[in-house]
């Protein structure tokens, strides 16, 4: 999946960017206080995308 699609999905579920590093972005969920890192690659493995959603406590992204 594209990183842009994953980031859009995270924003729709009230997760926002805390900080950006050279290799990862740290995302925070305001509702439950959970955080996760998202690699700064154009393509992200779909299994990793699912894990990030689980880490943040939100619904997994649906494949179109």
N, C-alpha and C positions, 0 to 999 in steps of 0.2 A: 504494500500500500504506500501511497505517497505520504510524506511527512506533513504536508499541508492539510490533507484530509484528516489525519489523526489530530492535529492541533485544532482544527475547526470543531471536530467532535468533542474534544476536551473543553473548549470554550463554551460550547452549547450546554455542557453539563456543569457550568460554574467553576471550572478549574482555570487557574491563571498562572502565568509565568512569574516565578520568583526571581530567577537570575539565569543568565546564559554564560556558559563556559565555552572553551574552545571546542570541546567534543560533545558536550551534553547540555540540555536545558533542564532546569528543575521546575516542575509543575506542582501546584498546591491546590487541594480541594478545600474550599472554605467551609463546606458543610460538615465534614467529618475530621478535618485536620490532617488528612493523609497527604503524602507527597510521593513523587516518583520522578525518575529522570528519563528524558527522551533523547536519543542520540540525534546528532545534527547531520544526518545523511538524507539524501533526497528520497531514497527508498528504504522502508522499514519492513522487516519481516512481519507477516500477519500474526504469527504466534507472539512475537514481542509486543505488538500493538494490543493484543488481548491481555497480556500480562500487565501492561501499563494501566489499562482500564481496571483490571482487578485490583492492582495496587492502590489505585485512587478510589476504589469503591463505587464505580459507575458502570453503566451498561456497556457491554462490549460493542465495538463498532460493527455494523452490519456490512457484509460484502455485497456490492451491487452487481 
